[in-house]
Structures are given as structure tokens and as C-alpha cells.
Amino acid sequence: MLRRRFIAPFSIAVGLALIASGAAGADPTVRDPAKVPAGAYALDPRHASLVIKIGHMGGFSRYTMRFNKLDGAFAYDPAAWQNTKVSINVDPKSIDTADNIFNRTIAGYFEADKYPTIQFVSTALVSDADGRGQLTGDLTFHGVTKPIVLDVQFNGYGSGFPVSGPRMGFSGAGKIKRSDFGVTGGGPFAGDVVDLIFEVEFVKK
């Protein structure tokens, strides 16, 4: 009995130590974009989120929603990282307000059956030595394409866990006016300015 009482907590302690050491080994190890390995990188949908916020009834709150289905990719060359072109696709039907009925209402404002994809394709990238920069691109939403600018933070590159592979991580934000894209549903109850907040990881292929 004493042996069992000793072995159980010892095994748990060893397991936690192994997990902790593995997590440390998976941390981002490269912060300089010029030192990130070249190759093709694809969005990891399990570690990607796009949250949007919009004013409710003149400003009582910033009503918050998120899109649950994103995909995207880019080819990376550390010798010319400023020329990186990223493409991101968002499923407008994946809008999530935590209310299934309201989800369908919002998707209806997007006319998701007629315009089944929201797409962002970058056209330019500038960044400072700390990995903060701006990503310019064309956003196609509700059948309208317009240029937008996103503030982006490069969070680093690392090996990741063995089963998931090397990856790059980014955080960012931007703003659009939904009226610029012909999305007017919600009338006076919803503001025009939409805040975009994203957290994404791309896995090296």
C-alpha cells in the first residue's frame, strides 16, 4: 500500500515535468523574420480565430462575434519576407454569436448563400525590427473588393510539438466599414465600424 501511495504521486510529478519540458521546447525560438525557414505555410484552423466587434444601439457595447471556419496559406522566403503574399478565406456561415437563431440572421445580412466566401489577399507588408508591422491587402466581402490595412504582430517561429510541426504565429487587428461593402442589415441597431481581431498560427508543410 505504501509503495502504491508513493508511485502514484511520483508518476504524476514525472508526467507533469515531461509535459512542461515539452511545452518549453515548443515555444517560439525565432523572432527575426529573416531567420525563419523558407517554405510553404498553411493555416492551422485549430489555432486560428477571427473576432469581430460592432457597436450596439449607438454604443451601449461592442457586440462580439467570431468566425469559426478559416483557411489560408502563404509561401515564405526569408531573403524577401516583405514580399510574402498571404491568402485567407473565411466562411461567412460560420459566424458564431452563441445563439444559433441569431447566427442565421447575421449570415443572412452577409447573403452567405450568394457570397459563400470572405477573402483577404495581401498586396504589401512592412514591419519593424520587433515584428510589428502593417499588412495591406484586398478584402472581398459581400461581393465587393476594397483595400484594407491590418496591424500585425509577428509572434515568432518555433518547432511546435512533434505531432503538429514547426509553425509561425501572428496577432493583429483592423477596422472596416460594413457600409463600404454593402452590408446594411441590422439598421440603426448596429454600428457601421467593425473591429477585426485575429490570432493565427501557420504550420510549415
C-alpha positions as CSV (number, residue, x, y, z in Angstrom):
1,M,0.0,0.0,0.0
2,L,2.8,2.4,0.9
3,R,4.5,1.6,-2.4
4,R,1.4,2.4,-4.3
5,R,0.9,5.7,-2.5
6,F,4.5,6.7,-3.4
7,I,4.4,5.6,-7.0
8,A,1.2,7.4,-7.9
9,P,2.3,10.9,-7.0
10,F,5.8,10.2,-8.3
11,S,4.4,9.2,-11.7
12,I,2.1,12.3,-11.8
13,A,5.1,14.5,-11.0
14,V,7.2,12.9,-13.7
15,G,4.4,13.3,-16.2
16,L,3.9,16.9,-15.4
17,A,7.6,17.6,-15.7
18,L,7.7,15.9,-19.1
19,I,4.7,17.9,-20.3
20,A,6.3,21.1,-19.0
21,S,9.6,20.4,-20.7
22,G,7.9,19.6,-24.0
23,A,5.9,22.8,-23.8
24,A,9.1,24.8,-23.2
25,G,10.7,23.1,-26.2
26,A,7.7,24.1,-28.3
27,D,7.9,27.8,-27.5
28,P,8.8,30.3,-30.4
29,T,12.5,30.3,-30.7
30,V,13.0,32.7,-33.7
31,R,11.8,36.3,-33.6
32,D,13.7,37.6,-36.6
33,P,11.7,37.1,-39.9
34,A,14.9,36.8,-41.9
35,K,15.9,33.7,-39.9
36,V,12.6,31.8,-40.3
37,P,13.0,28.7,-42.7
38,A,11.7,29.1,-46.2
39,G,8.8,27.0,-47.3
40,A,5.0,26.7,-47.7
41,Y,2.9,27.5,-44.6
42,A,-0.7,26.6,-44.1
43,L,-3.2,28.0,-41.6
44,D,-3.8,25.8,-38.6
45,P,-7.6,26.0,-38.2
46,R,-7.4,24.7,-34.6
47,H,-5.3,27.7,-33.6
48,A,-6.9,30.5,-35.7
49,S,-9.6,32.9,-34.6
50,L,-11.2,35.9,-36.2
51,V,-13.3,38.0,-33.8
52,I,-15.4,41.0,-34.9
53,K,-16.9,43.7,-32.7
54,I,-19.6,46.2,-33.7
55,G,-21.4,49.0,-31.8
56,H,-24.8,48.1,-30.5
57,M,-27.6,50.7,-30.4
58,G,-25.4,53.7,-30.6
59,G,-22.7,52.4,-28.3
60,F,-24.1,50.5,-25.3
61,S,-21.5,47.9,-26.0
62,R,-19.2,46.4,-28.7
63,Y,-21.2,43.3,-29.6
64,T,-18.8,40.5,-30.1
65,M,-18.9,37.6,-32.6
66,R,-16.4,35.2,-34.2
67,F,-16.0,33.2,-37.4
68,N,-15.2,29.6,-36.7
69,K,-14.1,28.4,-40.2
70,L,-10.9,29.9,-41.7
71,D,-8.3,28.6,-44.1
72,G,-5.3,30.1,-45.8
73,A,-1.6,29.8,-46.8
74,F,1.5,31.6,-47.9
75,A,4.9,30.8,-49.4
76,Y,7.8,32.2,-47.4
77,D,11.2,33.3,-48.4
78,P,13.4,34.8,-45.6
79,A,15.5,36.6,-48.1
80,A,12.5,38.6,-49.3
81,W,10.0,38.3,-46.4
82,Q,8.5,41.7,-47.2
83,N,7.2,40.2,-50.5
84,T,5.2,37.5,-48.7
85,K,1.7,37.1,-50.1
86,V,-0.9,35.6,-47.8
87,S,-4.4,34.5,-48.7
88,I,-7.1,33.9,-46.1
89,N,-10.6,32.6,-46.7
90,V,-13.5,32.9,-44.2
91,D,-16.8,31.0,-44.3
92,P,-19.5,33.7,-43.6
93,K,-21.9,30.9,-42.5
94,S,-19.5,30.1,-39.6
95,I,-20.4,33.3,-37.8
96,D,-20.9,32.5,-34.1
97,T,-22.9,34.7,-31.7
98,A,-23.6,31.9,-29.2
99,D,-27.2,31.9,-30.5
100,N,-28.0,29.6,-33.4
101,I,-31.0,31.6,-34.5
102,F,-29.1,34.9,-34.5
103,N,-26.2,33.2,-36.3
104,R,-28.6,32.6,-39.2
105,T,-29.8,36.2,-39.0
106,I,-26.2,37.6,-39.3
107,A,-25.3,35.2,-42.1
108,G,-28.4,36.5,-43.8
109,Y,-27.1,40.0,-43.6
110,F,-23.9,38.7,-45.3
111,E,-26.1,37.0,-48.0
112,A,-23.8,33.9,-47.4
113,D,-25.6,31.7,-49.9
114,K,-24.9,34.3,-52.7
115,Y,-21.4,35.2,-51.4
116,P,-20.1,32.0,-49.8
117,T,-16.5,33.2,-49.1
118,I,-15.0,36.3,-47.5
119,Q,-11.4,36.6,-48.8
120,F,-8.3,38.6,-47.9
121,V,-5.3,38.6,-50.2
122,S,-2.3,40.7,-49.2
123,T,-0.5,43.1,-51.5
124,A,2.2,44.6,-49.3
125,L,3.9,44.1,-46.0
126,V,6.0,46.5,-43.9
127,S,7.5,45.7,-40.5
128,D,10.0,47.0,-37.9
129,A,12.7,45.1,-36.1
130,D,10.3,44.0,-33.3
131,G,8.0,42.2,-35.7
132,R,5.3,44.9,-35.6
133,G,4.0,46.0,-39.0
134,Q,1.2,46.6,-41.4
135,L,-0.3,44.2,-43.9
136,T,-2.1,45.8,-46.8
137,G,-4.4,43.7,-48.9
138,D,-7.7,43.4,-50.8
139,L,-10.7,42.3,-48.8
140,T,-13.6,40.7,-50.8
141,F,-16.7,40.8,-48.7
142,H,-20.4,40.6,-49.8
143,G,-19.2,40.7,-53.5
144,V,-17.3,43.9,-53.0
145,T,-13.5,44.2,-53.1
146,K,-11.7,47.0,-51.3
147,P,-8.2,47.6,-49.9
148,I,-7.7,47.5,-46.1
149,V,-4.8,47.7,-43.8
150,L,-4.2,45.4,-40.8
151,D,-1.9,46.0,-37.9
152,V,0.1,42.8,-37.4
153,Q,2.5,41.4,-34.8
154,F,4.8,38.6,-35.6
155,N,4.9,36.4,-32.5
156,G,7.7,34.1,-33.7
157,Y,8.7,30.8,-35.2
158,G,9.3,27.5,-33.4
159,S,9.3,23.8,-33.6
160,G,5.9,23.3,-32.0
161,F,5.0,19.8,-30.7
162,P,6.4,16.9,-32.7
163,V,2.9,15.9,-33.9
164,S,1.9,19.4,-35.1
165,G,5.2,20.6,-36.7
166,P,7.1,23.9,-37.0
167,R,4.9,27.0,-37.0
168,M,4.7,30.8,-37.2
169,G,2.3,32.8,-35.1
170,F,0.7,36.2,-35.6
171,S,-1.7,38.6,-33.8
172,G,-3.4,41.5,-35.4
173,A,-6.3,43.9,-35.8
174,G,-8.0,46.2,-38.2
175,K,-11.2,48.1,-39.0
176,I,-13.7,48.3,-41.8
177,K,-17.0,50.0,-42.5
178,R,-19.6,47.4,-43.4
179,S,-21.4,50.0,-45.5
180,D,-18.4,50.1,-47.8
181,F,-19.2,46.5,-48.6
182,G,-23.0,47.0,-48.9
183,V,-23.8,45.2,-45.7
184,T,-26.6,47.2,-44.1
185,G,-28.6,44.6,-42.2
186,G,-29.4,45.5,-38.6
187,G,-30.4,49.0,-39.4
188,P,-29.9,51.6,-36.6
189,F,-29.3,48.8,-34.0
190,A,-25.8,48.1,-35.4
191,G,-22.9,50.4,-35.9
192,D,-21.1,50.9,-39.2
193,V,-17.5,50.4,-38.0
194,V,-16.4,46.8,-37.5
195,D,-13.3,45.9,-35.4
196,L,-11.4,42.9,-36.6
197,I,-9.2,41.0,-34.1
198,F,-7.3,37.9,-35.1
199,E,-4.9,35.3,-33.7
200,V,-3.4,32.8,-36.2
201,E,-0.8,30.1,-36.5
202,F,0.6,28.7,-39.7
203,V,2.2,25.3,-39.9
204,K,5.2,24.6,-42.2
205,K,4.4,22.0,-44.8
